[in-house]
């Protein structure tokens, strides 16, 4: 999750939010959260588990079809 926040701080086209599922359980259902952290890119590309910045960048590129 911290990689997502760092990317968002560096680029105005990236937005990063963190949600406490105990307070918003409908998100756990909507995004089928089985474990944390779980990152959803563009509402459709899930990334599960902790990833470093390089892997996160690869996942962003996959999500946008690059």
C-alpha positions in Angstrom: 0.0 0.0 0.0 2.8 2.4 0.7 4.1 2.0 -2.9 0.6 3.1 -4.1 0.7 6.2 -1.9 4.2 7.1 -3.0 3.2 6.8 -6.7 0.1 8.9 -6.0 2.3 11.6 -4.4 4.6 11.6 -7.4 2.0 11.6 -10.1 -1.2 13.7 -10.4 -2.9 11.0 -12.5 -2.7 8.4 -9.7 -5.0 8.3 -6.7 -4.5 6.1 -3.7 -7.0 5.5 -0.9 -6.8 3.2 2.1 -10.0 1.7 3.5 -10.6 0.1 6.9 -12.8 -2.9 6.0 -14.2 -3.1 9.5 -15.8 0.3 8.9 -16.7 -0.4 5.2 -17.5 -4.1 4.9 -19.3 -3.7 1.6 -15.9 -3.0 0.0 -14.7 -6.4 1.2 -17.6 -8.0 -0.6 -17.4 -5.8 -3.7 -13.7 -6.5 -4.2 -13.7 -10.0 -2.9 -11.0 -9.2 -0.2 -9.6 -12.4 1.2 -6.5 -10.9 2.7 -4.7 -7.6 3.1 -3.2 -5.7 1.6 -5.2 -5.8 -1.6 -4.9 -3.1 -4.2 -7.4 -2.6 -7.0 -6.1 -0.7 -10.0 -8.8 1.0 -12.2 -11.6 -0.9 -10.5 -10.7 -4.2 -12.2 -7.0 -5.2 -11.7 -6.4 -6.7 -8.3 -2.9 -7.0 -6.7 -2.8 -9.1 -3.5 -0.2 -9.1 -0.9 2.7 -6.8 -0.3 4.6 -5.7 -3.4 7.6 -3.5 -3.9 7.6 -0.4 -6.1 9.1 -2.2 -9.1 6.4 -5.0 -9.0 3.7 -2.4 -8.4 4.8 -0.4 -11.5 4.6 -3.7 -13.5 1.1 -4.2 -12.2 0.1 -0.7 -13.2 1.5 -1.2 -16.7 -0.4 -4.5 -17.0 -3.6 -2.8 -15.8 -3.4 -0.2 -18.5 -2.4 -2.6 -21.2 1.3 -1.7 -21.6 
